[in-house]
Amino acid sequence: MPDVSRTRAIEASPDRVWGLVSDPYNLPRWYPETARVENVNGEPGALQSGFTQVMETRGGTPVRADFRCIESAQGERVVWEQQIEGTPFERFLRRVELEVEIDPHERGSAVTIGGRRGLRGLSRLGAPMMRQATRRTLDAALDGIEFALGESGP
């Protein structure tokens, strides 16, 4: 299963980073290809809270993915799991998780974003490409966090 993480020092306090990354409504500000977020339920970063991420293909077609919070430590860590069962994603994915960890750092915060994607069936042959794509997405997400918090980027 592709398991990729990226870490970056960000010049913002852990509280500011947490305020951004724990609230699903902020996803379009920092997570790549997110057009909007719908159906948010629960408090930001709370266990079992959930939301629908709406992404757009290059052709403008909306693609929806439902997520729920499966792990959380206030101000430090949040893990979202995509609900795969009964969706078109089920054909090629077994599991998708996005994890964000925030640690105090001399420059503000050390932010680690991890992506886990379990592939199904013949899709497993694409694991190296999936890891590479996940790496690019996570780097872009860190760029987005820096930009949203007022940084100039890498």
VENGIGI-V186363 format. One record per residue. PSI is psi as a letter, one per 40 degrees, with the letter a starting at -180 (none if undefined). OMEGA is omega in whole degrees, 0 to 359 (* if undefined). Layout:
psi={PSI & PSI}
omega={OMEGA & OMEGA}
//
This chain:
psi={h & h & h & h & i & i & i & i & h & h & g & i & i & d & d & d & d & d & d & d & d & e & h & d & d & e & d & d & d & d & h & i & e & h & d & i & h & i & f & h & i & i & i & h & e & i & i & e & i & i & i & h & h & h & i & h & i & d & e & e & h & i & h & i & h & h & i & i & h & e & i & h & h & h & e & d & h & h & h & h & h & h & h & d & h & e & i & d & d & d & d & e & h & d & i & h & i & h & h & h & h & h & i & i & i & d & e & c & i & h & h & h & h & i & h & h & h & h & i & i & b & e & d & d & d & e & d & d & d & d & d & d & d & d & d & d & d & d & d & d & d & d & d & d & d & d & d & d & e & e & i & e & i & none}
omega={177 & 180 & 187 & 173 & 179 & 181 & 178 & 172 & 181 & 182 & 176 & 181 & 176 & 179 & 178 & 179 & 180 & 179 & 180 & 190 & 182 & 183 & 182 & 179 & 179 & 183 & 180 & 180 & 187 & 184 & 186 & 173 & 177 & 180 & 179 & 178 & 181 & 171 & 178 & 175 & 181 & 179 & 178 & 178 & 181 & 177 & 180 & 172 & 183 & 179 & 173 & 176 & 177 & 178 & 176 & 175 & 178 & 179 & 177 & 179 & 179 & 176 & 184 & 176 & 180 & 180 & 171 & 180 & 181 & 176 & 179 & 171 & 186 & 176 & 186 & 190 & 174 & 178 & 177 & 177 & 178 & 176 & 187 & 187 & 178 & 180 & 176 & 179 & 184 & 181 & 185 & 180 & 173 & 187 & 174 & 176 & 173 & 182 & 176 & 176 & 181 & 177 & 174 & 182 & 181 & 179 & 182 & 182 & 168 & 183 & 177 & 176 & 179 & 177 & 176 & 179 & 177 & 182 & 183 & 172 & 181 & 178 & 180 & 178 & 180 & 183 & 179 & 179 & 179 & 178 & 180 & 179 & 178 & 178 & 179 & 180 & 181 & 175 & 178 & 177 & 177 & 174 & 181 & 178 & 178 & 181 & 182 & 180 & 174 & 178 & 179 & 181 & 185 & *}
//
